[in-house]
Amino acid sequence: MTILRTDRLALRPLLPDDAKDYAAMRFHPKVAKWLPPASAGPQTADPETAAHATIDRFAASWQERRLAPWGVFLDSRLIGHGGLNYVPEFDAVEVLWALHPDAWGKGYATEVAAAALDYGFGPLDLASIFAITFEDNLASQAVMKRIGLTYRKRVDYKGFADVVWFDIDRASYAERTSIAAR
């Protein structure tokens, strides 16, 4: 499992001990409204049980694919998750992020997403990476544009028809980052 540091954040795989803090972030009403419902196997109303199931799913993805969302930590406090996620419905890898509302508007989502793209196009050598969000989630779309993704289409995802798709391929990312490095 890969651990990364950005200028302000530590990104590491979530652990079972993170479940309570993760549940508080993931199921905060202002966060949950932008995410598909979490599944924990049989229907459960317990956010901590669902958080454990998600952490287990992320751990399995780290083992199988060398990628999954990281826990996002600021000064050792969990403020969200972000990174890369394989989406079987599209047979592709997405960049994603979700942060506690206290962390919104500070550039953390862009920082996490940029680190995830570096990891995906660097060590993982992915051909392309996409991101999806609800059509009215303009804040996430702004992050997608800041990290160089381009709007491509609308898609149906998990029963939602109002989802927009942005993506970037390795060549475009390489060109963008080499220009930014000048």
C-alpha positions as MATLAB code, in Angstrom:
seq = 'MTILRTDRLALRPLLPDDAKDYAAMRFHPKVAKWLPPASAGPQTADPETAAHATIDRFAASWQERRLAPWGVFLDSRLIGHGGLNYVPEFDAVEVLWALHPDAWGKGYATEVAAAALDYGFGPLDLASIFAITFEDNLASQAVMKRIGLTYRKRVDYKGFADVVWFDIDRASYAERTSIAAR';
ca = [
       0.000    0.000    0.000;
       1.269    3.418   -0.949;
       1.559    6.381    1.404;
       2.009    9.878   -0.041;
       2.603   13.353    1.326;
       1.574   16.568   -0.360;
       2.524   20.062    0.761;
      -0.106   20.003    3.508;
      -1.609   16.525    3.662;
      -0.741   12.914    4.419;
      -2.452   10.293    2.250;
      -2.472    6.754    3.569;
      -4.733    3.728    3.299;
      -7.538    3.741    5.823;
      -7.276    1.295    8.721;
     -10.017   -0.310   10.827;
      -9.166    2.114   13.648;
     -10.159    4.993   11.319;
     -13.767    3.745   10.953;
     -15.397    6.046   13.507;
     -13.768    9.202   12.096;
     -14.341    8.008    8.534;
     -18.038    7.402    9.233;
     -18.361   10.917   10.688;
     -16.979   12.352    7.439;
     -18.602    9.981    4.923;
     -22.081   10.161    6.426;
     -22.088   13.863    7.251;
     -25.284   15.098    5.528;
     -23.441   17.726    3.471;
     -21.027   15.055    2.185;
     -23.454   12.153    1.748;
     -25.704   14.191   -0.568;
     -22.924   14.156   -3.208;
     -22.017   10.457   -2.934;
     -23.806    7.295   -4.025;
     -25.260    5.342   -1.112;
     -22.658    3.290    0.754;
     -23.188   -0.439    0.849;
     -22.225   -2.672    3.730;
     -23.674   -5.927    2.486;
     -27.028   -6.492    4.161;
     -28.933   -3.254    4.707;
     -27.503   -1.481    7.722;
     -28.311    1.866    9.228;
     -25.084    1.898   11.224;
     -22.563    4.298    9.644;
     -19.615    2.753   11.484;
     -20.464   -0.728   10.137;
     -20.719    0.743    6.630;
     -17.394    2.538    7.170;
     -15.712   -0.731    8.141;
     -17.107   -2.380    4.984;
     -15.758    0.467    2.844;
     -12.348    0.314    4.519;
     -12.270   -3.454    3.870;
     -13.214   -2.885    0.208;
     -10.458   -0.273   -0.151;
      -7.913   -2.666    1.438;
      -8.882   -5.409   -1.015;
      -8.426   -2.980   -3.911;
      -4.941   -2.041   -2.641;
      -4.035   -5.735   -2.640;
      -5.593   -6.519   -6.023;
      -4.894   -3.361   -8.065;
      -2.327   -1.284   -6.122;
      -4.864    1.539   -5.902;
      -7.778    2.680   -3.780;
      -8.822    5.880   -2.090;
      -6.507    7.022    0.685;
      -7.553    8.532    3.954;
      -6.737   12.247    3.776;
      -5.108   13.538    6.946;
      -4.343   17.098    8.011;
      -2.137   17.306   11.092;
      -2.959   13.613   11.789;
      -6.733   14.332   11.716;
      -8.834   12.465    9.146;
     -10.563   15.057    6.954;
     -11.711   12.840    4.087;
     -10.798   10.307    1.460;
      -9.392   10.705   -2.007;
      -7.363    8.944   -4.638;
      -7.991    6.378   -7.315;
     -10.776    3.828   -7.550;
     -11.446    1.084  -10.084;
     -15.071    1.266  -11.266;
     -16.176   -2.075  -12.764;
     -19.289   -0.539  -14.360;
     -16.965    1.447  -16.638;
     -13.912   -0.877  -16.526;
     -11.849    2.220  -15.778;
     -10.093    4.071  -12.967;
     -11.524    7.246  -11.490;
      -9.978    9.977   -9.407;
     -12.213   10.874   -6.495;
     -12.357   12.870   -3.279;
     -14.739   13.556   -0.432;
     -13.870   15.891    2.399;
     -15.541   16.914    5.635;
     -17.289   20.282    5.172;
     -14.818   21.874    7.609;
     -12.136   21.189    4.963;
     -14.042   22.604    1.981;
     -12.780   25.641    0.113;
      -9.133   25.302    1.149;
      -7.716   23.599   -1.952;
      -7.342   20.167   -0.323;
      -9.467   18.379   -2.936;
      -7.284   19.753   -5.736;
      -4.142   18.786   -3.808;
      -5.351   15.207   -3.259;
      -6.608   14.801   -6.822;
      -3.343   16.089   -8.314;
      -1.342   13.641   -6.165;
      -3.645   10.828   -7.301;
      -3.114   11.713  -10.970;
       0.670   11.763  -10.426;
       0.450    8.313   -8.851;
      -1.878    6.954  -11.546;
       0.093    8.200  -14.521;
       3.460    7.653  -12.794;
       3.975    4.371  -10.913;
       0.731    2.768  -12.148;
       1.246    3.838  -15.792;
      -2.489    4.147  -16.433;
      -3.645    5.119  -19.926;
      -6.434    7.417  -18.714;
      -8.283    8.510  -15.591;
     -11.831    9.797  -15.309;
     -13.958   11.567  -12.708;
     -17.716   11.726  -12.345;
     -20.015   13.875  -10.286;
     -23.583   15.045  -10.206;
     -24.391   17.690  -12.789;
     -25.137   20.259  -10.081;
     -21.931   19.625   -8.096;
     -20.131   22.633   -9.516;
     -17.437   22.617   -6.814;
     -16.251   19.136   -7.843;
     -16.424   20.076  -11.505;
     -14.179   23.067  -10.745;
     -11.619   20.715   -9.159;
     -11.803   18.457  -12.221;
     -11.037   21.401  -14.490;
      -8.192   22.641  -12.240;
      -6.459   19.255  -12.452;
      -6.783   19.200  -16.237;
      -9.757   16.934  -16.844;
     -12.120   17.725  -19.717;
     -15.884   17.267  -19.812;
     -16.831   14.471  -22.213;
     -20.389   13.257  -21.639;
     -23.286   12.463  -19.351;
     -23.528    8.924  -17.982;
     -25.871    6.789  -15.918;
     -24.260    5.512  -12.746;
     -25.875    3.428  -10.002;
     -29.319    4.585  -11.070;
     -28.410    8.263  -11.319;
     -28.878    9.872  -14.739;
     -27.606   13.347  -13.836;
     -23.908   12.391  -13.754;
     -21.224   14.143  -15.790;
     -17.973   12.504  -16.928;
     -14.609   14.251  -17.195;
     -11.326   12.577  -18.113;
      -7.704   12.962  -19.113;
      -5.307   10.596  -20.871;
      -1.632   10.046  -20.083;
      -0.352   12.075  -23.069;
      -2.518   15.087  -22.214;
      -1.489   14.838  -18.572;
       2.200   14.639  -19.502;
       1.859   17.680  -21.754;
      -0.041   19.601  -19.085;
       2.456   18.810  -16.321;
       5.491   19.564  -18.486;
       3.977   22.946  -19.359;
       3.226   23.610  -15.685;
       6.828   22.722  -14.755;
       8.265   25.442  -17.042;
];
